Amino acid sequence: MAVHKTQHDRVQITRPAYVSYGHPNLDEASAFALDFGFVEVSRTEGPDETRFYRGYGDQPVVYIVTKTPSPVFLGVTYEVESALDLDRAELVPGAANREILAKQPGGGERVRINGPDGIPFYVIYGQTLVERQEPSLQFGPLNYPAENDNNLVRKPRQGKGQRPELGPAPVHKLGHCGFRVMDVGMAVDFYTHYFNLVPSDTLASPSKPEQQFFVFLHIDKGESYTDHHSFFITSIREEPNDKLYPAGVHHAAFEVHDFDVQHVAHDFLKNAGYKLQWGVGRHLLGSQIFDYWYDKSGFVLEHYSDGDVVNKDTPFREYTMFDNLSTWGPQTPQN
């Protein structure tokens, strides 16, 4: 195990920013992006045509697609606290010099770090944030059981129905992204040594409880609460028939408002002919309500809602593999 830098010396991540993917067919990729709940904000033309998408939060971009000859994961980017953190990032093994993002919504400067497996991991500082855009939600407040049906506290939605139409789930933000790696221990040591990332929960095989194969990491903000995991690391499995193993990225997850919005989007995506990977269900670790979908290139994107938040006082937990990774919902798929 590595001897960790002090908290002060690590690159101070503040939150996930965006993920980038390359697709040979940008029109298909864009159609999926809109159906998934992103909003296009700009695009560039040329051989490396790129389209940028935001959510309804204050970040200028959360999802990027670029035209490439074949499907490729182009990296995940995290915001950092200060320009000093870009200086620190440039000293991390595998780091490149910072670049200015003149053509990207929000601008800023970023540094690319290739970790132990060479998977592109970026940090960014200096973006111009945008005004939050509250989504138009189809649902009113929930009514709960009460001794008296005229109870405004327990049954606040009076004289109004819930009649949603199927459609995309407005995306709020990028919540987390994860990598498949050759050596989980080495990767965890690397990212926790150079960045303020701390394990929340780990999973190990019952036959090898000392060998972690899935590690969920949150952003360490001391007493302040943050998502149960903003990054995760898992081991590569032998899947010769899956063209994306071992491409590096596992999946990227985007927060939506609530379960109702998720389920309306689930049926909308299903009716539109997209391929479901897993969902809808609720995770054991992190508690998120999840819904995983394949885009047209075979990458997995998740809608999630109602996830746990943790801080420095939340106990770290080690688990062995469960028969199912959800408290309710479909059985965990083999892939």
C-alpha positions in Angstrom: 0.0 0.0 0.0 1.2 3.5 -0.8 2.1 6.0 1.9 -0.6 8.6 1.3 0.0 12.3 0.8 -1.5 14.6 3.4 -5.0 15.9 2.6 -3.5 19.3 2.0 -1.1 18.0 -0.7 -3.7 16.0 -2.7 -5.5 17.3 -5.7 -8.7 18.6 -4.2 -11.7 17.4 -6.3 -14.9 19.2 -5.6 -17.4 17.3 -7.9 -17.8 15.3 -11.1 -18.0 17.5 -14.2 -18.6 15.5 -17.4 -17.9 12.4 -19.4 -16.8 12.2 -23.0 -17.4 9.5 -25.6 -16.4 8.9 -29.2 -19.1 7.5 -31.6 -18.9 6.8 -35.3 -22.5 7.9 -35.9 -23.1 11.3 -34.1 -26.7 11.5 -35.2 -27.5 8.3 -33.4 -25.5 9.4 -30.4 -27.3 12.7 -30.3 -30.7 11.1 -30.6 -29.9 8.9 -27.6 -28.5 11.9 -25.6 -31.8 13.9 -26.1 -33.9 10.8 -25.3 -31.8 10.2 -22.2 -32.6 13.7 -20.9 -29.6 15.9 -21.9 -29.9 19.3 -23.5 -27.6 20.2 -26.4 -25.9 23.6 -25.9 -23.4 23.8 -28.7 -21.4 21.8 -31.3 -18.2 22.1 -33.4 -17.9 21.1 -37.0 -15.1 19.4 -38.9 -13.6 15.9 -38.9 -13.6 15.7 -35.1 -17.1 17.1 -34.8 -18.2 17.4 -31.2 -21.6 18.0 -29.5 -21.9 19.3 -25.9 -24.8 18.7 -23.5 -25.8 20.0 -20.2 -28.2 19.1 -17.4 -30.4 21.4 -15.4 -27.8 22.2 -12.8 -25.2 25.0 -12.9 -22.5 23.1 -14.9 -22.1 24.2 -18.5 -21.6 20.7 -19.8 -22.1 17.2 -18.3 -21.9 15.0 -21.4 -19.9 15.2 -24.6 -19.9 13.1 -27.8 -17.2 13.4 -30.6 -17.1 11.8 -34.0 -14.6 8.9 -34.0 -14.0 6.0 -36.4 -15.1 3.5 -33.7 -16.6 3.7 -30.2 -14.2 4.9 -27.6 -14.3 6.3 -24.1 -12.6 9.7 -24.1 -12.5 10.2 -20.4 -14.1 11.5 -17.3 -13.5 15.0 -15.9 -13.7 16.3 -12.3 -13.8 19.9 -11.1 -11.1 20.9 -8.7 -10.9 23.6 -5.9 -8.3 25.9 -7.3 -5.7 26.6 -9.9 -3.1 25.2 -7.4 -4.8 21.9 -7.9 -4.0 22.0 -11.6 -0.4 22.6 -10.6 -0.5 19.5 -8.3 -2.2 17.5 -11.0 0.6 18.2 -13.5 3.0 16.5 -11.0 1.0 13.3 -10.8 2.6 10.4 -12.7 1.1 10.0 -16.1 -0.1 13.6 -16.2 0.1 15.9 -19.3 0.5 19.6 -19.4 -2.7 21.6 -18.8 -4.7 22.7 -21.8 -7.1 25.6 -22.3 -10.6 24.7 -23.5 -11.4 27.6 -25.7 -14.1 25.9 -27.8 -15.9 24.1 -24.9 -19.0 25.5 -23.1 -17.8 27.1 -19.9 -14.1 27.1 -21.0 -11.6 26.5 -18.2 -8.3 24.7 -18.1 -7.8 21.0 -17.6 -5.1 18.4 -17.0 -5.2 14.8 -18.2 -3.9 12.0 -16.0 -3.4 8.5 -17.2 -3.6 6.2 -14.2 -2.2 2.7 -13.8 -4.3 1.4 -16.7 -4.0 4.4 -19.0 -7.7 5.4 -18.8 -8.2 9.1 -19.4 -9.0 10.9 -16.1 -9.1 14.7 -16.2 -9.4 17.6 -13.7 -10.7 21.0 -14.6 -10.7 24.5 -13.1 -12.0 27.8 -14.1 -15.2 26.9 -15.9 -17.9 29.6 -16.2 -21.0 28.2 -14.5 -24.4 28.7 -15.9 -27.8 29.5 -14.5 -29.6 26.5 -13.1 -32.7 25.6 -15.1 -35.4 24.0 -13.0 -37.0 21.1 -15.0 -40.7 21.0 -15.8 -41.9 18.1 -13.7 -45.1 16.3 -14.3 -45.7 15.2 -10.8 -47.2 16.9 -7.8 -46.5 16.0 -4.1 -47.2 12.5 -2.9 -50.2 11.6 -0.8 -49.6 9.4 2.2 -51.9 7.4 4.5 -53.7 9.4 7.1 -56.6 8.9 9.5 -58.4 11.8 7.9 -58.2 12.2 4.1 -58.6 15.9 4.5 -55.2 16.1 6.2 -53.2 18.7 4.2 -49.9 17.5 5.7 -50.2 13.9 4.9 -52.3 14.4 1.7 -51.2 17.7 0.2 -52.3 17.0 -3.4 -56.0 17.6 -3.2 -58.2 17.7 -6.2 -55.4 17.1 -8.6 -54.3 13.9 -10.3 -51.0 12.4 -11.4 -51.2 11.9 -15.2 -47.7 11.8 -16.5 -46.8 11.4 -20.2 -43.8 9.3 -21.1 -40.7 11.2 -22.0 -37.0 11.8 -21.2 -35.9 12.2 -17.5 -34.3 15.7 -17.2 -30.7 15.0 -16.1 -29.4 17.1 -13.2 -25.7 16.2 -13.1 -23.0 13.6 -13.6 -23.1 11.7 -10.3 -20.3 9.1 -10.8 -18.2 7.2 -13.3 -16.2 4.1 -12.8 -13.2 2.2 -14.4 -12.5 -1.5 -15.0 -8.8 -2.1 -14.1 -6.3 -4.9 -14.1 -5.3 -4.5 -10.5 -7.9 -3.0 -8.1 -5.5 -2.5 -5.2 -3.0 -0.6 -7.4 -5.6 1.6 -8.9 -7.2 2.4 -5.5 -3.8 3.3 -4.1 -3.1 5.6 -7.0 -6.4 7.6 -6.9 -6.5 7.8 -3.1 -2.9 8.8 -2.9 -3.1 11.7 -5.4 -6.7 12.8 -5.0 -9.1 13.4 -2.1 -11.0 10.2 -2.8 -11.8 7.9 0.0 -13.5 4.4 0.0 -17.1 4.3 1.2 -17.7 0.6 0.7 -15.9 -2.4 -0.9 -16.9 -5.7 -2.3 -14.9 -8.9 -2.2 -15.4 -12.5 -3.3 -16.6 -14.9 -0.6 -13.7 -17.2 -1.7 -11.2 -14.4 -1.5 -12.4 -11.9 1.2 -9.0 -10.2 1.3 -9.2 -9.4 -2.4 -11.4 -6.4 -3.2 -12.9 -6.4 -6.7 -15.3 -3.4 -6.4 -14.4 -0.2 -4.5 -16.8 2.8 -4.2 -15.0 6.1 -3.5 -16.5 9.4 -2.3 -15.0 12.9 -2.4 -13.5 13.6 1.0 -14.9 17.0 2.2 -14.4 16.4 5.9 -17.6 17.0 7.8 -19.5 18.2 4.7 -21.6 15.5 3.1 -21.0 14.3 -0.5 -22.4 11.5 -2.7 -21.7 7.9 -1.5 -19.6 7.5 -4.6 -18.4 9.9 -7.2 -15.9 7.4 -8.6 -15.5 3.6 -8.4 -13.0 1.0 -9.4 -13.7 -2.6 -10.3 -11.8 -5.5 -11.8 -11.8 -6.6 -15.4 -13.6 -9.8 -16.1 -13.0 -12.1 -19.0 -15.8 -11.3 -21.4 -14.4 -12.2 -24.9 -17.8 -11.6 -26.6 -18.2 -8.1 -25.2 -16.4 -5.6 -27.4 -16.1 -3.1 -24.5 -14.2 -5.4 -22.2 -11.7 -4.3 -21.1 -12.1 -0.8 -22.6 -11.6 0.9 -19.3 -15.0 2.6 -18.5 -17.6 0.6 -16.6 -20.5 3.1 -16.7 -21.4 6.7 -16.1 -24.4 7.7 -13.9 -26.6 10.8 -14.0 -28.9 12.1 -11.3 -32.5 12.7 -12.0 -35.2 14.1 -9.8 -37.0 11.1 -8.4 -38.4 7.6 -8.9 -41.5 8.7 -10.8 -39.4 10.6 -13.3 -37.1 7.6 -13.7 -39.9 5.2 -14.4 -41.6 7.5 -16.9 -38.2 7.7 -18.7 -37.7 3.9 -18.4 -40.9 3.2 -20.4 -40.1 6.0 -22.8 -36.6 4.5 -23.6 -38.0 1.0 -23.8 -40.7 2.1 -26.3 -38.1 4.0 -28.3 -36.2 0.7 -28.9 -33.2 1.2 -26.7 -31.5 -1.7 -25.0 -31.9 -2.1 -21.2 -29.0 -3.4 -19.2 -30.6 -3.5 -15.7 -33.4 -1.7 -13.9 -35.4 -0.3 -12.4 -34.2 -1.3 -8.9 -32.6 0.0 -5.7 -29.0 -0.7 -4.9 -27.8 -2.2 -1.6 -24.6 -0.1 -1.6 -25.3 3.6 -2.0 -29.1 3.0 -1.9 -29.6 4.6 -5.4 -32.7 3.8 -7.4 -31.0 2.7 -10.6 -31.8 2.2 -14.3 -29.0 1.2 -16.7 -29.2 1.6 -20.5 -26.9 0.9 -23.5 -26.4 3.7 -25.9 -26.1 2.9 -29.7 -22.4 2.2 -29.4 -22.8 -0.2 -26.4 -21.7 2.1 -23.6 -23.7 2.0 -20.4 -25.3 5.1 -18.9 -27.4 5.1 -15.7 -30.2 7.2 -14.4 -30.2 7.3 -10.6 -32.1 9.0 -7.8 -32.3 9.1 -4.0 -28.6 8.1 -3.3 -26.8 8.1 0.0 -24.6 11.0 1.1 -21.6 10.4 3.4 -18.9 12.3 5.3 -15.8 11.6 7.4 -17.9 10.1 10.2 -19.7 7.6 8.0 -18.4 4.1 8.8 -16.3 2.5 6.0 -17.8 -1.0 5.3 -16.4 -4.1 3.7 -18.7 -6.7 2.2 -18.4 -10.0 0.4 -20.4 -10.5 -2.8 -24.2 -10.7 -2.5 -26.4 -12.9 -4.5 -28.1 -9.8 -5.7 -26.8 -6.2 -5.7 -30.2 -4.7 -5.2 -32.8 -4.6 -2.4 -35.6 -4.8 -5.0 -35.8 -4.9 -8.7 -34.6 -7.4 -11.4 -31.9 -10.0 -10.6 -28.3 -8.7 -11.2 -27.5 -9.4 -14.9 -24.4 -11.5 -15.7 -22.9 -8.6 -17.7 
